[in-house]
Amino acid sequence: MKTLEEALVYIKDLERHVEKLQEASHILQRRFFIPTVGTEVKTIKDTLVDVYFEHRNEKFIKSIIGEYDKKLLWRYAKKEVGELPKGVKTIERKWTDTYLGERVDTNYILPVTIPCGTTLIVDRVYIRKGISDFDSITFRLGKKQSLKGRFWLKRSDVNELIVEVVKEDPT
C-alpha cells in the first residue's frame, strides 16, 4: 500500500466482498420452514416466478396485464388464433391417464417478477403425498403493494423466493 487512501479503498472492497459472501451463505444455509396460514414474509430480493392462468390467479394476473379474454387461451390451444396476450408463455406437461393413455396438457403462464420488499401473507398451503405436481402455496398481498390480488405459486417457485419472516402466526 502506497498511501492511507489506497488502504481505505482496499478495506472498502474487502467489506463489499464480505457482505456478498454473507448473503451467499444465507442462501445456502436455510432454516427448514413450513409456514402456517397467516404467516407474513417480505421478499428481500427480486424473484422471477411463473404464475399460472387459473381462476384463483385471475385478479392477480389482471392487475399486471389488464383485462384479457379467457376464451382466447382456449382458442389459441385449438390453433384458432395465433397470438397470446403480451408476455404469456406456454408450457406442455406430459402425463398418463388411466383410461386415455398418454396425454399432453398445455398450461399458460405469466412470468412475473415479485419485487424486493413485497409483503406476502400465506393464505393456503397445499402439499400431498403422491401428487407433488399440485404442491403450492397461496398468498395474499399486504396493503399498499404494486401488485394486487390473491395468487398461488408452485412449490418450486416458492422455494426460489428469498424472504425474511415478518410475523409468524402462532396458531
Buried (B, 14 or more C-beta within 10 A) or exposed (E): EEEEEEEEEEEEEEEEEEEEEEEEEEEEEEEEEEBEEBBBBBBBBEBEBBBBBEEBBBEBBEBBEEEBEEEBBEEBBEEEBEEBBEEBEEEEEEEEEEEEEEEEEEBBBBEBEBEEEBBBBBBEBEEEEEEEEEBBBBBBBBEEBEBEBBBBBBBEBBEEBBBEEEEBEEE
